[in-house]
């Protein structure tokens, strides 16, 4: 123990004697370890940490798919939820939930909040108790007694000012009084953003299924189902049991399920949570780990160069009786000291990086807000620091094991050159750095190329100068369809009259914001044929407001009233798919939501990207909002301004509130922001990998520069003699650059092979570009080669500037 303390003290003294070396080493390690810690904390929070529920491994979701219609992942209908709950033999409990947006009024500014209707036993199923108050009782999960609400911790703080006495108070949700019965803990979230057809909730109300809802089956797939498996039951056993329940139900209702094929599936909650981000998070962790390995190679090269100046010291220690093991322990102690100090500073880098990840990361990454330093992350940092210290400390230890004491002690000049083995080791490290940097650069370049191609995809509308705003009219005050339509018309007219507004429209669904599908029939097709399309209800000026061009026919007008022939507008894709050889204008379709009326197609608009920019365009049907015999309380207003779009935001809020002062106006943003938000996950991945690739490029360049600088210093006498004997400076330049570029070319060749193999895992993250795109590979190889040339050229220029007389006199 005493000798170990001596080693630590001596190691600190050696680092203090070389503050420049120590600062560079610690800074490099802090960046490498800090970045690894930050990304691991993200992986830990999203992929590794158990969900914050009791025995989360026993939680499973029940979903459904309709393969005939191409709908592969849906929630279930209310009646099917009850079928699975009452007919299964593998779940201890099953609860239902669905999302719902509500207007929160009566205290402070009106606010639109995301709510969840949940079964009364959901919280006990999850094993979570409220921070204040209680959960719902079974009696409150019935129509007529469901006017109770549980608040999220965030909403309690934001809207209610952390009121200690909030339990028992009345709040107004969609103009109906609800009693607050509880407040959930700070970290509780359900549903997560990833849950099928549900959004994270800020408050919860009882599910309280009505009799009409309980009778709906084979349609209206909006109810999530979560269950707790009985001990020892596997997902496969649960799948078989639920399939058995579904088969029995389908036999009971053949008239419903003969046309619509409904297939249930049971999935693990954790697997469902991370399926969209699993691969890209592991890719990020692998990339940042590669950066750390490059940093280790750089430090190993530094230590090898430094070890040459300490060869006499090590030889003397050995001559005085120090064993090889004792010298190796001393060198390893110094390496570990560097690594631990770098790791400690790396925690500061990690904390700063994690804050950026949480603040600017895409919102659809599950549990992103839970990224934090915990004991697992701290243990990871300590382990990485120790392994890093051992890794880059091995090189000088291996070199010291091959010391020739007689040669070193006889060297009067004290400038012994390094051994051939040390030189080969440094060269191997440079080749590894170059190859690794190339792999990261190619991966980043592929993502950048994909991102640029994605942004070039025409969305089908003109976003410049367009602002959107959403609001919702509460059913308690707007009980009749005519009232809803009148209020929406008034808001639309006021927005259209604003100074500088060129067009204003209203819709129920917006491109890149909501994807609502409907089933429809085409006149003349067999009765059993069912087709699907994207659907939006829109006002007359919607297409002009959003900049969607009319291809043929006409748009909607004021003459399209409820007492006139129902009309619709479709997109190009729908025309090509269902009427590829004929004129679509005048064709008729039928949609159950409009009753038995046939809807005449009067216009065709150009295709618009609905869900994402990269998704295949679907058939689309646009219906005139004010001709439909129905109305929806939710509305999205689209305003095109001649000036700065952001400048009309305050006016939009004011004009909507002028019609109803208690309406919340929310999600106000420009269409350019909508597009940016739709690609946020791709942008996030690209920026992170690009940052790691740039760091790897700089480290590789610095590593090559360091090796070549040391080589020039080591061969000073040789170069001086060459110049004295008449060697041209160009020959010296080629000698040095040639040696360095040979290492770079070898690294590039190995890196191309590795990249070709490794980038295959990224193919799902790419858009319209192959993982083996030759242009990307060649371009990145050229860039890396250019950086390597500069790293070699600088020390080579210094070599050509030597005065041979000064060099030989010194020798």
N, C-alpha and C positions, 0 to 999 in steps of 0.2 A: 504494500500500500504506500509506503514511504517513497519507494522508487517511482511509483506512478505519479505521486504528487510532484516529485522532482521533474518528471517528464513534462507535466502540465506547466509548471513554472518556467522551465526552459523553453517550452514551446511558445509561451506568451512573450518571453524576452526576444525570441527570434522574430516573431511577428512585429513587435514594436520596433526592432532594428530596421525592418524593411516596410515602412508604413505604406509606400506606394504599392508594392506587391500585395500587401494585406488588404488594402482598400479595393484594388481591382478584383481580387479573389472574392472578397466578401460581397461586393456589389453584384458580381456575376451570379454568385450563389443565391443572393437574396432575390434577384429577379427570377431565376430558374425555380427555386423552391417555392417562392411566393406564388408564382403563376400555377405551379402544380397543386399547391394547397388550395388555391381559389377554385380551380376546376374540380378538384376532388370534393370540395365542399358542395359544389353544385351537383355532382354525381351522387354524393352521399345523401343529400336532401331529397333528390328526385328518385333515384334508383335503389339506394341501399337502405335508407332509414325506413323502418316499418311505418305504415299509416298510423296516425294517432288515434286508433280505436282499439278496443279490447280484442285480443287475439285476431288481428287483421287477416291472418292467413286463412281463416275460416269464412271470410266474407266473399261473396260472389254476386255477380250481376246476371240477370236473365234478360236476354235480348232476342229480337226476332229479325228475320230477313224475308224479303219477298223476291226470290230470284227471277220469277217471270217478269217482274217489272224492273229488274235491275237494281232494286233497293236492298243492299247487302247488310246494313246495320241500322236497325230501328229500335225504338222503345216498344212498348206493348200497348194494347188497348186496355181500357179499364176492366172490361169483363174478363179478358185473358189474365190480367193481374190477379183477379179473384180466383180464377181457375187454378193458377199455379200455387197460390197461397193455400187454398183449401184442399187441393188434390195431391200435393207432393208428399213424399215419405222420407226426404233426405235433409230438409231444413228444419232447424229449431224454430226460426222466426223468418218471416218475409214481410217486408214493408214496401210501400209504394211511394213515389214522389213525382212531382212534375213542377216545372218552373212557371213563374207568373210575374209579370211586372205590375207594380201598384203605385198609385200616387199617394205619397205620405204628406198629409197636410195637418193644419191645426196647431203647429208649433214651429215657428221660424219660417224660412222660405219653403215653398212647395218643392218637393223632391220626388223624382222617379226612382224607385228602389227595386232591386231584383229580389223577388221572394221565391219561396218554395212551399208548395202544398205537400205535406208529408203525413204518412200514417202516424197515429199517436204513439206507436211502439218503436218508431225509428230510432229514437235516442237511446232507448234501452238496448235495442239490437246492436247499435254501435258501441255501447258501453260507455257513453259520455254523459256526464251530469252538468247541468247549468251552473254557471258561476254564482248567479243569484236567482232566486225563485225556484220554479219547478218546470217540468215538461208537461205535455198534454195528457189529459186523462182519456180513457176510452170513450166516456160519455161525450167528450168535446169533439170526437172524430165523427160527428153526425151532422147532417144538414140542419140548420136552425140553432145549433149550440156551438158553432165553430168560431165565434167571434173572439178568439184569443190569439195572442201573438207572442213569439219568442224573438228577442232581438239578438243580432250579432254583437260582439264586443266592439267592433269598429263603428257600427251605426250608433250604438249606445254612447260612445265617446263623441262622435262627430255631430250627430243631430240632437242628442239629448244632454250634451255637456257632462257626461259621466254622472248623471243624476243618481244619487244613492237610493232615492225613494221612487225610482221609475216603476218598479213592480207594483201593479195595482192601478196604474194610471191608464186613462183612455187615450188612444191615438186614432186618427182617422185614416183609413186605407180605402182609396177609391170612394171617398165620401161615406164610408160605413164605420161605425165605432168599433174598435177592438180593444180588449183589455190586455195590457202587458202582463204576462205571467212569469217571464224568465229572461235572463241574459246569459248567453253562452260564453265559454272561456275564450281568451284572445286567439288561440291557435286553432280553434275549431272551424272547419270549413266543410260544408256539404250542401249540395253536390260540388265536386271539383269542376274546374273548367273542362276537363276531359270527359265528363260523364255524358253519355249519349243524350243528345237533345235537351240538355239542361245546362244552366249557367250557375256560377257561384252565387249563393244566396246571402243577403244581408238581413233577412228576417224569415221566420217560418210560421206558417199557419196550418191548421189541420187540413188533411186531404178531404175529408167529409164528402165522399162520392155521392152524387145525387142518383135517384132512380134512373133517369134517362142516361146518365153516364155509365151506370152499371150494365146497361143493355147494349152498349156499343162494343162490337167485336169485329175483327177483320178490317178495321179502319181506325182512323184517329189515333195513330201510334204515338202517343205523347207521354206515357206514364213509364217512368223508370222503375225497375224492380230490383231490390237488393235483399239478399238473404244471408243468414248465418247457418253454415252447414253443421250438421250434427257431428260430434267427435268421431274421427276416423273415416269420415266420408270424403271421397276424392271428387275432383271436378268431373272426372269421367263418369263416376257413378251418378253424380247429380245430373249430368247431361242425359244419361239414359233414362233417369226417372222423369225428368221434365219432358222429354220426347214422348214418353208413355202417356203422361197427362195430356199433352197436346193431341196425340192420336185419338184418345178417348173423346176429347172435346170436338175434334173435327168430324168424328162419326156422328156425334149428336147434332151437329149443325152443317149437314152436307151442302145445303143451299148457299151457305156463306163461303165455305172453304173449298168448294169445288172449283170456283173460278180464280180465287186468290190463294196461292200456295204460301202458307205461313210456316216458316221453319224456326223453332226456338233454338237458342244456344245459351250455354252457361259459361261464363268467363270469370277468371280470378280478378278481383277488384284491383289488385296491385298491377297485374299484367295489363289490364285495360288502362290504367293510369299512365303508364310510361311507354305505351306502344309507339306513339308518334315521335318521341324524343329519344328513345333508347339508343338507337344506332348513332345518332349524331353526337350524343354526349360521350359515348365510348370513343368515338373518333377524336373528339376534342381532348379527352384525357390521354389518348395515345400520342396525339400531336404535341401536347405540352410536355409529356414525358420524353419525347424525342428531343425537344429543345433542351431539357435538363441534361440529357446524355451528351449533347453537343457542348454544353457548358462544362460538363465534367471533362470532356476531351480537351477543351481549351485549358482548363486548370491543370490537367495532367501534363500538358506541354509546358506550361509555366513552371511547374514543379520540377520537371525534367531539366529544364534550362537552369533553374536555380540550384538543382542538385549538383550540377557540374562545378559551380563555384564553391560548393561545400564538400567536394570530394576529399580534399586534404583533411578537413575537420573530421570526416567519418573515418578516414584512414588512421588518423592519430588516435581516435577513440577506440578503434579496433586494436591498434598496436598496444594500447594501454590496458587491454583485457576485456573490452566490451564485446559481448557475443553478437553474432549476426541477428539473433532474435531481439537482443536489447536495442540495437540500432534500428531495426525494423519497427519496434514498438515506439521508439521516439519519433520516427518519421510519421507513423500512423497517428500518434497523439496530436502532432501538429496539424495533420490533415483533418482530423476530427474536430479540433478546435476551430479551424476555419469553417468547417461545415456547420457546426453548431451555432457559431456567431452569425453565419449567413442565414441559417434557418430561423434564428430569433428575429433578425431583421425581415426575413421573408414573411413572417407572420404579419408584420405591419403592411407589407406589400399586399398580402392576401386579403387583409381586412379592407384595404382601400379598393382592391379589385372586386371583392364580393359586393361591396356597396354599389359599384358601377353595374355589376351583373344584375342585381335586384332592381336598380333604378331604371336601367335602359334595356333590360332583357325583354323578350316578347312575352306578352301577358298570357299566352296560351301554353307556356311551359308550366306544368303542374308543380305546385309547392315551391315555386320560385321564391316566394316571400319567406320561406322557412330556411333559406340558405344562411348559415351562421357557423361560427367557430364553436365546436363542441369537443368533448373528450376524444371522439373518434377522429376528428380532423386534427386535433393537437397530436394524437398518437401517430397519425399518418405523417405529419410534419417532422416529428422526431425520428421516425423510422427512415423517412426519405433523407433526412439530414445525415444520419449515421451511415446509411448505404452509400450516399453520395461521397461522404468523406473517405470511406473505404475504397470506393471505386476510383476516384481520381488520385488517391494516395498510393495505389498499388504500383503505379509506374515508377516513382522514385525508389520504392522499396525493392522492386525487382532489379533496378539498376544498381542499387547499393550492394546487392547480393553478389554482383559480378566484379567488385572492386579488386584491382591488383595493387596491393599495398606497396610493393617494392617500386613499381613504376611511379606511383603517385608521390611517395616520399622522396624519391630521387629527383623529381621534377623541380629544379631550382627556380624556374620562372614562375611557378605557381599558376600557369595558364594551361593546364592540361586540357586537351580537347576531349570531347565526349567520345564514348565508345561507339563502335558501329552498331551494336545492339540498341543503344539509346536512340541513335539517329533513325534506325528502322522503326522503332516504336513511335517516335514523333511523326514520321511519315505516315504510318498506319492510322494514327489518330486524325491527321489532316484529311486523309482519304475518307475516313468514317464521317467526319464533320461535313465534308463536301457532299457525300452521298445522301446523308440525312437531310441536309438543307435542301437538296434538290427534290426529295420526296415531298417535303412540306410545301415547297414553292409550287410544285406541280399541282398538289391538292388545292392550295389556295387559288391558283390560277384557274383551275377548272371551276371552282365555285364562283369566282369573279366573272368568268366568261358566262356561266349559267345565269348569274344575276343580271348581267347586262342584257343578255338575250331575253330574259323574262321582262325586264322593263321596256324592251322594244315591242313587246306584244301589244297590239292595239286593243284597248279595253272595249272598243265599240262605242264609246262616248267621248265627249270633249270635257275634261275636268277643269279647264282653266276658267276661273271666275265663278265657280259653282260652290255654294254653301248648302249643307243639309242641316236640318234640325228636326228633332222628333218630339212628339207630345202624345198624350193619350187622354181621351175624354172618359171620365168615370161613368159606369153604367147606372150608378145610383141617381145621377143628375140627368143623364142623357139616355133615358130608357127606350125611346122610340128611334127607329131608323131615320125618320125625317129630322129629328132634333140633331142627331149626329151629323148628317149631311149638311144641314144648315150651318152649323158651327164651323165645320171644315171648309165650306164655301166662303164663309165670312173671313176666316183666317187667310185663305188663299187669295181672295180679292185684296185684302189689306197688304199682303206681301207683294203682289203684282204691282200695286200702286206706289211702292217705295221709289224714291228718286234713284236713278241709275240702274234699276232692275230691268233687264231685258225680257225675262220670262220667269214665271213661277209655276211650279206643279206640285202635286201631292201624289204619294204612292204608298202602298202597303209593304212593298219589298224593294230593296235597293241593290244594285249590282255590287258584289264584293262585301256585302253586309248581311244579306239574308237570302237563303235558298229555299223557296217554298215550292213543292211539287204538287201537282194534281193529276188525277186520272181523267181521261176524256175518251169519247167515242167519235168516230168519223162516219158521216152519213154514207151508207152503202156497204160498210164493213159488217161482217158477222157479229151477232149480238154479244158473243163471248169475248170478242177482241177488246183488250184494254191497253190504252196507250198512256204515257206519262209525259209531262212537260213542266218546265218552270212556269210559275204564274205570278203575275202582279196586277193589282188593280191600280189604275192610273187616271189622272185628270187629263183634260184636253191638251194642255200645254206642257205636259210632262216630257215628251220627247224633245221639244225645243229647249226646255230648261236644262235638260241633261246633255243635250247635243247629240242625240241619237238620230241618225239620218233615215228618212223615209225612202225606201227603194221603189215601191210601187203602191198604187192605190191612194188611200187617204188616211189621215189620222182621225181622232175623235173630235166631234164638234158639239155645240150646244143643242143641236137637233137630235143627238143621241140621248133621248129621255126614256124614262121607265115605260112610257106608253107607246114606244116605237120599237121597230124590229131590233132585237139584240144583235150587237156587232162586236167583233174582236179584231185585234191586230196580231199578227204572228211574226216570227223572225225568219231569216233566210234558211237556217238549219231545218226548221219545221217544214218549210216549203220543199226543200230538197229531199227530205226523208219521206214525206207522205204524198207529195205531188211532184215527183221529179220531172215528169214530161208534160205537165199541163199547167194551165193558169190557176193559181190558188184563189184568186179573187172570186168571190161568190160561193166558194165551197162552204160547207156547213159542218159544225161539230156540236157535240152535246157534253155538258158538264153538269153533274148532279147538283152542284151548289146553286145552279140557276133554274132548277126544276126541270120540266119537260121541254123547255124551249130549245129550239135549234139556233145556234149562234153563227151568224154569217161573217165570214172573213172579208174585211173591207180594205185591209192594208198590210204591207210587208215592210218591216224595218230591218236594218242591218243587224248582224249578230252582236251581242253584248256578252262579255265575260261575266258570269253570274257568281260562282263560288270563289274561284281563284283565277289568276291570270294564266296559270299553266293547265288548268282543267279543260277537258274537252267541252266545247260549246253544246248546250242542250237545246232541244226544241223549246220555244217560249211562246206563251199566250198572254197577251195584254188585254185586260178588260176595262171598259169605261167605268170608273168608280161611281159616278153619279147616275149611271143607267142601271146598275145592278140593283136588284130588289133588296139587297142586304147592305150592311155597313159594318166596318170594323172601327173599334175605338182607337186603335193605334194608327198613327199617321206619320209619314216622313215627308217633310216639305223640302222641295228642291228649288233653290233660288239662283238664277244666273245674273250676275252683276257685271256692268260694263267696266267698273273700276276695280279696286282692291277687294277681293272676296272677303277677307277678314274684316273689312270696314263695315260690312252690313250685319255682322253678327248681333250687335247690341240692338239694332233696329228690328231684326227678326224676332228676338226675344220680346221686345216691347210690343210689337203688333200682335203677336199671338196672345200675350197676356191681356191685351186690350179687349179681346173677345171674352176671355175668362181669366180673371186675375188669380184663380187658385190652381191653374194648370202649371205643372212643371214643364219646362222646356229644356231638353237634355240632349246629350250627344251632338252638340253643335260643332261642326268641323267642316273643313273644305274637302272637296272630292280628291284633291291631291293628297290630303292626309289619309283619306280612306284607302287610296292605292298604296301609300307608304305603309299603312298598318297591315295591309293584306300580305305584304312581303317581309314583314318584320322578322319572322323566324329565319328566313333565308339570309337576310341581311345580318342578323346576329351571328349566325354560324360563319358566314363569310368573313366578317370583320375579325372574329376571334382567331380563325385559322390564318387569316392574312397577317395578323399581329405576330402570331407564333412563327410564321414563315419568314417575316422580315427579321425577327430576332435571330432566327437560325442563320439567315443569310449574313447578317452582321457578324455573328459569332464565327461562322466559317471563314469569312474574309479576314477577321482579326486573327484567327488561328493560323491561317496560311501566311499572313503577314509576319506573325511572330516566329514561325518556323524559318521562313526565308531570312528574316533579320538575324536570327541566331546563326543560320548557316553562313551568312556573309561575315558575321563577326568571327565565327570559328575558322573561316578560310581566308582571313585577312592577309596572312603571310603569303599563302598560295596566290591570291589575286594580285598582291603587290609584285611578286616575282613575275607573274605572267605579263603584267603591264610593263615591267622593267625590261623584259626580254622582247618587247615589241608587239605584244597582243593589242589589237585595236579595242577601243572602248566598246564598239559594237559587239565584238566577240565576247567580252566580259558580260555585257548586258544579256546576250543570248544564252550564255552559260548559266547565269542565275535564273533568268526568267524561264528558260527551258526546263530546269530542274523543278521549279515550282509548278509550271503548267503540266508537266508530266503527272504530278500528283493530282492536280485538278482534273485532268482528263480521265484519269483512272476513277476518281470519285464520281465524276459525271456519268461515266459508263455504268458503274455499279448502281448509282442512284436511279438511272433510267430503268434498269431491270427491276429494281425494288419498287419503284413507282408503278410500273406496269402491273405488278402483282398486287400491290396494296390498294391502289385507287379503285379496284373493283368493288370494294365495300362501300364506296361513295356513290354508286350509280343511281341509287334512289334519291340522292340529294341533288342530282344534276338535271338540267333542263336543256333539251335540244343540243346536247353535246355528248360525245362518247367519252368514257373514262380513259380511253386510249387515244384521244385526239392528237394527231401528229403535230399540228400547228402549235398546240400548247406545250408539248414536250420539247419541240425544237426551240421555241421562243424562250422558255425557262432555262434550257441548257445554255443558250447563247448569253442570257443575262448573267447566269452564275459564272460562266467562263470569263465574261468581261470583268466581273468583280474580282475573280481570282487573278486575272492579268494585272489589274491595278494593284492588288495586294502583293504581287511578285515584282512589279515594275518599280515600286517605291524603294525597297531595299537594293534592287539592282542598280538604280540610278546612284544610290549612295556608294555602291561598290565601284562604279566607273569614275567617281570623283576622287578616289584615293590617290594620294601622292606616294608613289612607290619608294622614294627616298626616305620619307618619314616613316613608312611602314617597316622598311628593312633596318633603319637605324634603331627603331624601337625594339625590333626583334633581337 
